[in-house]
């Protein structure tokens, strides 16, 4: 899988309370505020979906601390979620009637690309979205 884009603008960071199940909602509101009115509503839905999935995965399966980072890129936004768990996310085969397990499939379907980077403590899961920003 190709590496992350390198042409970026300054980032915004949000520490997440890994014990708070409303963290994904807080991350979505924070991202809306950070972008202001710079993104079309339908594209904003894709960003909200990716944020929700990556933050929820970090809260449910990762280890504190959790950090969300947004970066404006030349073509849109890069979303990164870091946590201290060494366990890497993976796409699973799931039954059609299973209640969950589709998060990374959704991230892959709305992102230009996504990936995982190991860190000294844990991992960083990232996704890049093509968004027309004002």
N, C-alpha and C positions, 0 to 999 in steps of 0.2 A: 504494500500500500504506500503511495507517495507520502512524503513528509509534509509538514505544515507549511502554509504560505509564509513568506518572509517579509513581504511588504505590508507593514502594519503601522497604525497610529497608536497613540497612548492607550493604555488599558484602564479598565475599572475593575475593582475587586470587591467581593462581598464574602466575609466569613459566614459560614453556615453553622447553626446549632444542630449537630448531628442527632440530638435527642428530640428535636422538634419536627413532627410530621407535617407541619405547615410550612416548612422551609421552601418547598418548591413554589408554593404560592407567593411567598415573600420574594423569592428570586425573580419570578415573572414580573411582579410589580416594580422591583428595582430595575430590571432591564428596560421596561417601558419608560420609566423615568429617565434612565440614562440615554435612551435613544430619542426621547422627546417625540415629536411628530415626524421624525426622519424616515419612517418606514411605512410602507403600505400595509393596511390591516391584514390582508391575506398572508403577506410575508411575515408579519408579526406573529401570526398563528404558528408558523413553522418554527420561529425562534422560541416561542412559548412552549411548544411541544418538546423541542430538544432540551431546553432548560429543565422542564419538568421531569423528563426521563432520566437525564444524567444526574440531577440533584437527588431524585428519589432513589436511584441505584446507589449513590454514595451514602445516603442516609440508611438505607436498608441493609446494604451489603458491605459497605466500607467501614473505615475507622476514622474517628476524629483525630485531628481537625479536618474540616472540609472547607475548601475555598473555591469560590466561583470567580472566574475571570472572563471578561468580555473585551474583545479587541476589534476595533473597526479595521477592516482590511480594504484593499483596493477594490474588491468586488462585493464586499458585504461585512459579515460579522463572524468572528471566530469565538466559539464558546469553549471554555475549559473548566473542568471540575476536577479538583485534586482531593485525594484523601490518603490516609496513611496505611491502608490495607494493601498488602502485596498481591492479593488475589486479583487477577485480571478478569474483566468482564468478557463474556463470550455469548455469541448467539447460540441459542439452543433450538433443538427440534422440539416442537410442542404439538400437543393434540389440538385439533380444531376447537374442542370444547373447553380447553384449559382457560382459567380465568386471568392468567397473566403470562409473562415471559416474552412479550413482543416488543419490549422497549427498544432494544438495539436495532431491531428490524425497522421500527418507525424512524429512529435516528438516521439510519442508513438511507431510508427512502426520501427524506426531505433535505438531507445534507448533500453538498457537493462531494464531500469526503469526510471521513472521520477516522479516528484511530486511538491508540493507547500508547503512552510512553511510561516506561518504568522510571521511577525517581529513587533517590537514596532511601527515602522513607515512603513507600507506597507507589501511587501511580497518578497519572494525569490522563483523563479521557477527554478528547477534544472532537469538535465537529465544526466544519466551516460551511456557512450558508451564504448563498448568493442572494443578496438583498440590494434593492435599489434604494440607497440612502440619500436623503436631501442634504 
